[in-house]
Amino acid sequence: MLKIVQSPDPLLNQVCEPCEPGDKSLKKLAKQMARVMYANNGVGIAAPQVGLLKRFIVVDCGPEDVHDPIFLVNPEIVEVAGDPEVEEEGCLSCPGISVPIERQPWVRVRYYDLDGELWEIEGDELLGRCLQHEIDHLDGKTLFESASPRERIRALSAYEEARKLGAKPGETSMPKVR
């Protein structure tokens, strides 16, 4: 099974290479990534989070009891809209914390499916945020680079503490220690 790469691994700050649309090996990778994402209670995962510098993401923002992943090859944001909103985000590669991140609430993304066919998807609320978050990973950005400078300092400190407490992927907060 694939393992989740955790910050501060420098791989997470590298820009990923495009995939070949229709590459048959992506079908196996898609299943493996979805399995890891679900096993860790995630709603999205990007290839660099499992150690691969490929422009490939998996998202599933539907009901928890229904697995219906969307596989996006070479996704690119073509449009964002709306007044920026700040929401807490967690990340499988930064376990134990949630960080307030400002993002526009609506996004349109162009991508290829696993058969090499070109599509567009629009998302708002959780899906819109998830698409932007996972595409950030493809460009070498983690929660820390996406946060405001003040929140980044707080997040790095909280993450260091969460790591000391043994935070695991899928955990977005740690119990307070007195």
C-alpha positions in Angstrom: 0.0 0.0 0.0 1.2 3.5 -0.7 2.4 5.6 2.2 1.4 9.2 2.9 4.4 11.7 2.6 4.3 14.1 5.5 5.6 17.6 5.9 8.4 18.7 6.1 9.4 16.2 3.3 10.9 18.4 0.6 9.1 16.4 -2.1 5.9 18.2 -1.1 7.4 21.5 -2.2 8.2 20.4 -5.8 6.2 21.1 -8.9 4.8 18.0 -10.5 5.3 16.8 -14.1 2.3 16.4 -16.4 1.0 12.9 -17.0 0.4 11.4 -20.4 -3.4 11.5 -20.9 -4.7 8.0 -21.3 -1.6 6.4 -19.6 -2.9 2.9 -18.6 -0.7 2.8 -15.4 -2.8 5.7 -13.9 -5.7 3.3 -13.5 -3.8 1.2 -11.0 -2.4 4.3 -9.3 -6.0 5.8 -9.1 -7.3 2.7 -7.2 -4.3 2.8 -4.8 -4.6 6.5 -4.1 -8.3 6.2 -3.5 -7.7 3.3 -1.1 -5.2 5.4 0.9 -7.4 8.5 0.9 -10.4 6.5 2.2 -8.3 4.6 4.8 -7.2 8.0 6.2 -10.7 9.7 6.1 -9.6 12.1 3.4 -11.7 13.8 0.7 -8.8 14.4 -1.6 -5.2 13.3 -2.3 -2.6 14.4 -4.8 0.2 12.2 -6.2 3.0 14.0 -4.4 1.3 13.0 -1.1 2.1 9.4 -2.0 5.6 10.2 -3.2 5.0 10.7 -7.0 5.7 13.9 -8.8 2.8 13.5 -11.2 0.0 15.9 -11.9 -2.8 13.6 -10.7 -5.4 14.0 -8.0 -8.3 12.0 -6.5 -11.2 13.8 -4.9 -14.5 12.5 -3.3 -16.5 15.1 -1.5 -19.8 13.2 -1.5 -21.4 11.3 1.4 -19.0 9.4 3.6 -20.8 6.1 3.1 -20.7 6.3 -0.7 -17.4 6.0 -2.5 -17.6 7.8 -5.8 -14.1 9.2 -6.5 -13.2 11.6 -9.3 -9.8 11.0 -10.9 -8.2 14.2 -12.4 -5.2 13.9 -14.7 -3.3 17.2 -15.3 -6.0 19.3 -13.6 -5.7 23.0 -14.1 -7.8 25.8 -12.7 -9.4 27.8 -15.5 -11.6 30.1 -13.5 -12.3 31.1 -9.9 -15.1 33.3 -8.7 -16.7 34.8 -5.6 -15.5 36.8 -2.6 -12.6 35.0 -0.9 -13.7 33.0 2.2 -11.6 31.7 5.1 -12.3 28.1 6.2 -10.3 25.6 8.2 -8.5 23.0 6.1 -6.9 19.8 7.2 -4.4 17.8 5.1 -3.3 14.2 5.1 0.4 15.4 4.8 0.1 17.7 7.8 -1.7 15.6 10.4 -3.0 16.9 13.7 -3.8 20.4 12.6 -6.4 22.5 10.8 -5.4 25.8 9.3 -7.6 28.8 8.2 -7.0 29.2 4.5 -8.5 32.0 2.3 -9.9 30.7 -1.1 -12.5 31.8 -3.6 -15.6 29.7 -3.1 -16.1 28.6 -6.7 -13.7 27.0 -9.2 -13.8 25.5 -12.7 -11.1 22.9 -13.4 -10.1 21.4 -16.8 -8.7 17.9 -16.6 -8.4 14.5 -18.4 -10.1 11.4 -17.1 -8.4 8.0 -16.9 -9.3 7.3 -20.5 -7.6 10.5 -21.8 -10.8 12.3 -22.4 -10.9 16.1 -21.7 -13.5 17.3 -19.1 -14.3 20.3 -17.0 -15.7 20.3 -13.5 -17.2 23.1 -11.5 -17.1 23.1 -7.7 -18.2 25.2 -4.8 -18.2 24.7 -1.0 -16.2 21.6 0.0 -15.6 20.4 -3.6 -14.3 23.8 -4.7 -12.0 24.1 -1.8 -10.8 20.5 -2.2 -10.0 21.0 -5.9 -8.0 24.1 -5.1 -6.2 22.4 -2.2 -5.1 19.4 -4.2 -4.0 21.4 -7.2 -1.9 23.5 -4.8 -0.1 20.2 -4.0 0.8 19.7 -7.7 2.4 23.1 -7.6 4.5 22.4 -4.5 2.2 24.3 -2.1 1.2 22.8 1.3 -1.2 24.3 3.9 1.7 26.3 5.2 2.4 28.1 2.0 -1.3 28.7 1.4 -1.8 30.3 4.9 -1.5 33.9 5.7 1.9 34.8 7.3 0.5 35.0 10.8 -1.5 31.7 10.4 1.6 30.0 8.9 3.6 30.8 12.1 0.8 29.4 14.3 0.3 26.4 12.1 4.0 25.5 12.0 4.1 25.6 15.8 0.9 23.6 16.2 2.1 21.1 13.7 5.4 20.6 15.5 3.4 19.9 18.7 1.0 17.5 16.9 4.0 15.6 15.5 5.4 15.2 19.0 2.0 13.8 20.1 2.1 11.3 17.3 -0.5 12.8 14.9 -1.5 10.4 12.1 -2.9 11.2 8.6 -6.6 12.0 8.8 -6.4 13.6 12.2 -7.2 17.3 11.9 -6.8 18.2 15.6 -4.9 16.9 18.6 -6.1 16.7 22.2 -4.8 19.6 24.4 -2.1 18.5 26.8 -2.0 20.3 30.2 
